Structures are given as C-alpha cells and as structure tokens.
Amino acid sequence: MEAKLAFAKESPPLSIISAAKIAGVSLTIDPSLASGAAPTLHLSSGDFIHGINTILRYIARVASVSNFYGQDAIQASHVDQWLEYAPVILSGSVFEPACSFLDGYLASRTFLVSYSLTIADVAVWSNIAGTGQRWESLRRSKKYQNLVRWFNSISLEYASTLDEVISAYVGKRGIGKSPAPSLKEKVHDLKENTSGPEVDLPGAKVGEVCVRFAPEPSGYLHIGHAKAGLLNKYFAERYKGRLIVRFDDTNPSKESNEFVENVLKDIETLGIKYDVVTYTSDYFPKLMEMAENLIKEGKAYVDDTPKEQMRKERMDGVESKCRNNTVQENLALWREMVNGTERGMQCCVRGKLDMQDPNKSLRDPVYYRCNTDPHHRVGSKYKVYPTYDFACPFVDAFEGVTHALRSSEYHDRNAQYYRILQDMGLRRVEIYEFSRLNMVYTLLSKRKLLWFVQNKKVDDWTDPRFPTVQGIVRRGLKIEALIQFILEQGASKNLNLMEWDKLWTINKKIIDPVCARHTAVLTDQRVLLTLTNGPKEPFIKILPRHKKYEGAGKKATTFTNRIWLEYADASVISTGQEVTLMDWGNAIIKEIKTENGIITQLIGELHLEGSVKSTKLKLTWLPDIEDLVSLSLVEFDYLINKKKLEEDEDFIDNLNPCTRRETSALGDPNMRNLKQGEIIQLERKTYYRCDVPFIRPSKPIVLFAIPDGRQQSAAS
C-alpha cells in the first residue's frame, strides 16, 4: 500500500513515519503543511485520514506485523490508551515524571501491551527519541534502567529502520542507539556504497536477501547457535528479506523429534522470527537425483575403500582405486547403496574434484553414505543419506538463499561449497563468515555434550551447567542479557575466547533493579540470638520486597524476641558490641555462650534508638518461628577445569570433579509464594532462580545460584 503523508516541516510526526516503516506501509513524505497543522495521510483511493492517533490506528490495522494493534479488543483498548498518553512525553515539565512512570511500569514487562511489539511501543519510543539530547542525558545517567532496557531493545530490534528515521528528522548523532554498540556498528569490514546506504553483505539488495538458520536436530541449541541465529535474524530484518529455519536432518543416527521440538522452542525463546521452517529431508528425492546425475556426468563415483584407508589417502593426496570406474560400474554400485544391500553398505559416493589440491576439503569429499537407522521424519524409506557438504549448497540454491552465514571454522570448506554448486550447475550463493563464539571452560560440541547426558554427568540438555539456551536460562540468565552480549560481539571474523563473567555482569544489571529481596540462614550454621527486651508477643510488619522498586510487591516480616543469625556473623561479634538488625534497628550483644569453642547462643537487647550509621555489622536475621521454609541452595561450577582445551586434548581427562554443591537453608515464610523461574536476591548472599517452588513443608524449595560476574569458581 502506498500513501502520502503531509505534515508541517517543523514538527515531523516521528511515530507515524517509524510505524509505517516497521508496518511495511510505503509513504511519500510531503512536509508542506502550514505551521501547527495536524498531519494528514492521503491514500491512493483518494480518501484521507487526519490526525496523528487516527493515522497510527489505521497503520496498525493494515500492518504486515502480526498483532500490531493487540490480539483482541481489550489489548486494542490498552494500545489506544498508550497512543493518547504518548504525546504527554513531549510536554516540557512532564517529561521526567513520565519517564519515571514508564520505568516503573516496564519493570516486569518487555513490551507496553501483551508479549509482542505493538504500535503503542513505536509511538512512545518515537516521542522519547524525539526529545533528542534531553532523553540522551537521562539515558546516560542510568536513572531509569527499566525504561532504558525497553528503549534499547526496540532500538536494536529495528536498528536500520529507526536509525534512518531519527537521523533524518532529529539529527545524525544516534538518538536511538544503545549504550552497547548495535550490531550494525560491529559488523566487520563494512563496505562503502556511494549510491546508497552501507552494505554489510556482498551483493545484498534490500528486499531481495534470503538467509537461513540451519541447525542439525542432534541436540538442543547452545550459545554458539544463538549467535548464528541472531545474526541471521539481524540481516534478514536489515535488508527486509526472508529468514528460513531449516533442519539439516541428514544423519538419522543422531537426530530425533525431541531435538526438533526443542530447537523450535529455543528459537522462539530467542525471539527469532522466521518466514518458514523446512527440512533437508524434504529434498531427499531431488538430492538423490542430483547425485545420480553427477555420477552419469563423471563428476562423482562410488568408492568402497575402507574408511580409515580413505582418510589416509585423502591426507596424502592418493587417488582411490575406484576413481576411474566406468559410469556403468558406478551406477550399479549406486543402486546397491540405494537398496541397502551388503555390497552397497560397503560403499559411499564421492565427488570427483581434485586429489592434489592443497585444500584437503577438495580432495574428493564424500557426498552420500549408507545408513539403515530409521529417520525421525521419513522412517526407513531410505538407506542412503547425503552429507552436509553435499546437501547444504544444493538446498541453499534450491530454496533461494542469497547469503549463507557460516562460522569461520568452515573457512577451508568454502571452496568446496562453491565447487559443488558449480558442478551441480546451480547459481552462486554468497558465503558470509563470522567468528564462532567460544566460551572459557565450555564445550560446545554436541557430540561431547551428548556424552555428558548419556553418562549422567548432568540431568539432561536443560541442565544449568550446560551452555544450551535452556540450560543457561534455567540457571537464571535473562534472554535480554544473552541478546545484548551476542550483539556486542557483532559479525566480526576475529576469533575470540569470551569470559562468562561479562555475560553474567550484563545479566545482573537487568535483574538487580527489579528482583525481590528475601532472607535465609544456613540450616547447619545458625545461632540463636535472644533479645531480652524484645517483643513478648510476635508481631508482623508489611515491608517492600525491594526498597527501590514498588513493583516487586510486599512481604510480611515477623518480629520476635528470638531470632536466627548466620554463624559466620555471630563468630565476628564481641560482647558489648552494637550491631544493626536489618529492617529492624540496633541491638547490643550482652553475652556470647560457647561450648567447646563453638558459639551456641547470643544474648542481647534491642537498642532501637541507636544509629545504624555507627555500626560496623549489618546483619540479616530470621524469626524463630515454625513457618520458616526449607531451602536447598544449589551452586554450579564449570564441567571442565581447563580454560581452553587444545586440539589433541581429551575433554574426559579434564573433567571438573565437583560441579554441583547443595546447601540446606531456612528462608522467610514469604518464599512459599515463589513461582518456578522467579528470580530473587537473598540478602547478603547472591541472586537465585527458583527451580522448584514450594510444594509441601517436607520438600525444600530449590534455588539455583546465579553468577553475578564477580564470583570466582573452583575451576578458575
């Protein structure tokens, strides 16, 4: 749909222009209206729509973006409320109070309405960005962290679209940019194009780019796959192109429907929107036909050389004895392979490329091999399956992929990819390389991760010690942190070994402003403090779960004359010392009872008129009541004890002997209400994610410790 937007030159309607670009509505800009006139949208039908919010509602209704006006009438009403509110942000003295309100509102939300982007987000974002330097000053002050997180996430999601609008109508000094560089800024070796914008992909044209994210369904997605997926998402959006999710399911021995389902779940978790899901197995008939054609053309042959001997001959550049078989001999053996006969099982199909090429990937690679294991989608229909090296270029070309993003570990096989396309007579697909994401003390090989699962070294693929998307989320990582971390790396080709601490530091900045605070003491390391002038009868106060964030809710705290302290705290207290009991006041320790050098009890009295500023010890405590809940605090360590394994090192020789430690604790009664997945901070301890919520008194709540980027592990 095309339309003309007329407005006064001095007051461009950023929200309309931004929304139209995101919604796929083509606008001709006409800044010719008189000063103070409201914008008007002239449609090709001759109709016109007058006023900012009326135009925004129209755009939302015709948008190509799903649920841009909400999913139902109630959400649409909420969107309308935000559209009415958005202009308030621009009005002088109201701007900062509006930011404060938005910050609180967004504390536990990713978007303003529901769980996806609506035109309400675009309108509010545009009005904030339109204040220019005023917003930039507030953003840099880190005063409104939730608002900044929301603002930056939209900036990154629609970087090219919004940057273009802001640069054109506000100024070129990046109003919409994240404090962390956007992926556009990080892309390696950007090329200049004098006739248009910067081109990140070779030969890329807006509206014509097609990329694909092609995981093998032989495991769950891990952090390395996440980088590949997010880069494909970025380029598809940058060039207004297509993104195909393709399952490279060519090895039935390793693949399963469980992996397919969980990969799709992980893709959704990462927020990767795609156009279609395909499978390499969809093309098995065409791939077999192509292999047979190459045999007939003398570009491939069937080889029965034993695997180890074949590997050695390829390394030494020695031609196989089968290389010069006749086409008829090759076709006969090919039929044996297709039928899965005993003779056929001894053979494979190899491309006839160049056995003397210095690049060993060109030394007659294997195209097809036999496998009688049933396939998770097609059962036992086939006895032969293509290799990744053969199937990938064929399916890329057939599906219309213009740019194949591959990590630089495949660099030596790029020449093979292009040569196979050439022999097949298919169009060229441009390869774009980026560096593989390597993490310290971490294995990213699915074969090695499977070993841990099969040998019960971990619970399953979602184990918090695993680098899988589900594993790190279960440990307490927010997806926003993972996305920010990966986009900061950009599409650089430089190999790097990344520290987990950086990722967990980003995560802490996201969870700390909003997660509730609770109190716990270790079950076997606690000491009773009796307050001689404490309340004779217990009483309850309602306190905030987070002193600086109202959205965290309230908690009920019981005050009694008998309270539990951590033994570690009790051990550093001396008789006569004044201490502060957090959320209560001061107390003076009058007596310390010991038995065999072990502190058994403390006697003290409240001194609530005392100054909390004058005490050195600020102590967490729990009341001695029956309602305390049992906790299991779980800490994790790396699965291997070496920062980086060399190629000749066996990971089994470098296993960390202790990777999980559980500690029993008692927690305040409010923790009965924790939900699975909820993140909290235990005062003066660390952050935790609730893995198993309260079920019954005899079963402890299980809390997984979340690294904060500062803790030293046993491995390091």
C-alpha positions, 0 to 999 in steps of 0.5 A: 500500500502506498500513501502520502503523508503531509505534515508541517516541516517543523514538527515531523510526526516521528511515530507515524513515519517509524510505524509505517516503516516497521508496518511495511506501509510505503509513504511519500513524505510531503512536509508542506503543511502550514505551521501547527497543522495536524498531519494528514495521510492521503491514500491512493483511493483518494480518501484521507485520514487526519490526525496523528492517533487516527493515522497510527490506528489505521497503520496498525490495522493494515500492518504486515506485523502480526498483532500490531494493534493487540490480539483482541479488543481489550489489548486494542483498548490498552494500545489506544490508551498508550497512543493518547498518553504518548504525546504527554512525553513531549510536554516540557515539565512532564517529561521526567515524571513520565519517564519515571512512570514508564520505568516503573511500569516496564519493570516486569514487562518487555513490551507496553501491551501483551508479549509482542511489539505493538504500535503503542511501543513505536509511538512512545519510543518515537516521542522519547527519541524525539526529545533528542539530547534531553532523553540522551542525558537521562539515558546516560545517567542510568536513572531509569534502567527499566525504561532504558532496557525497553528503549534499547531493545526496540532500538536494536530490534529495528536498528536500520529502520529507526536509525534512518528515521531519527537521523533524518528528522532529529539529527545524525548523532544516534538518538536511538542507539544503545549504550552497547554498540548495535550490531550494525556498528560491529559488523566487520569490514563494512563496505562503502556504497556511494549510491546508497546506504552501507552494505554489510553483505556482498551483493545484498539488495534490500528486499531481495536477501534470503538467509537461513538458520540451519541447525542439525536436530542432534541436540538442543541449541547452545550459545554458539547457535544463538549467535548464528541465529541472531545474526541471521535474524539481524540481516534478514530484518536489515535488508527486509528479506526472508529468514528460513529455519531449516533442519539439516536432518541428514544423519538419522543416527543422531537426530530425533523429534525431541531435538526438533521440538526443542530447537523450535522452542529455543528459537522462539525463546530467542525471539527469532522470527522466521518466514518458514521452517523446512527440512533437508529431508524434504529434498531427499528425492531431488538430492538423490537425483542430483547425485545420480546425475553427477555420477552419469556426468563423471563428476562423482563415483562410488568408492568402497575403500575402507574408511580409515584407508580413505582418510589416509589417502585423502591426507596424502593426496592418493587417488582411490582405486575406484576413481576411474570406474566406468559410469556403468560400474558406478551406477550399479554400485549406486543402486546397491547403496540405494537398496541397502544391500551388503555390497552397497553398505560397503560403499559411499559416493564421492565427488570427483574434484581434485586429489592434489589440491592443497585444500584437503576439503577438495580432495574428493569429499564424500557426498552420500553414505549408507545408513539403515537407522530409521529417520525421525521424519521419513522412517526407513524409506531410505538407506542412503543419506547425503552429507552436509557438504553435499546437501547444504549448497544444493538446498541453499540454491534450491530454496533461494538463499542469497547469503549463507552465514557460516562460522569461520571454522568452515573457512577451508570448506568454502571452496568446496561449497562453491565447487559443488554448486558449480558442478551441480550447475546451480547459481552462486550463493554468497558465503558470509563468515563470522567468528564462532563464539567460544566460551572459557571452560565450555564445550560446545560440541554436541557430540561431547555434550551428548556424552555428558547426558548419556553418562549422567554427568548432568540431568539432561540438555536443560541442565544449568551447567550446560551452555544450551539456551535452556540450560543457561536460562534455567540457571537464571540468565535473562534472554535480554542479557544473552541478546545484548552480549551476542550483539556486542560481539557483532559479525566480526571474523576475529576469533575470540575466547569470551569470559562468562563473567561479562555475560553474567555482569550484563545479566545482573544489571537487568535483574538487580533493579527489579528482583525481590529481596528475601532472607535465609540462614544456613540450616547447619550454621545458625545461632540463636540470638535472644533479645531480652527486651524484645517483643513478648508477643510476635508481631508482623510488619508489611515491608517492600520486597525491594526498597527501590522498586514498588513493583516487586510487591510486599512481604510480611516480616515477623518480629520476635524476641528470638531470632536466627543469625548466620554463624559466620556473623555471630563468630565476628561479634564481641560482647558489648558490641552494637550491631544493626538488625536489618529492617529492624534497628540496633541491638547490643550483644550482652553475652556470647555462650560457647561450648567447646569453642563453638558459639551456641547462643547470643544474648542481647537487647534491642537498642532501637534508638541507636544509629545504624550509621555507627555500626560496623555489622549489618546483619540479616536475621530470621524469626524463630518461628515454625513457618520458616521454609526449607531451602536447598541452595544449589551452586554450579561450577564449570564441567571442565577445569581447563580454560581452553582445551587444545586440539589433541586434548581429551575433554574426559581427562579434564573433567571438573570433579565437583560441579554441583554443591547443595546447601540446606537453608531456612528462608522467610515464610514469604518464599512459599509464594515463589513461582518456578523461574522467579528470580530473587536476591537473598540478602547478603548472599547472591541472586537465585532462580527458583527451580522448584517452588514450594510444594509441601513443608517436607520438600525444600524449595530449590534455588539455583545460584546465579553468577553475578560476574564477580564470583570466582569458581573452583575451576578458575 
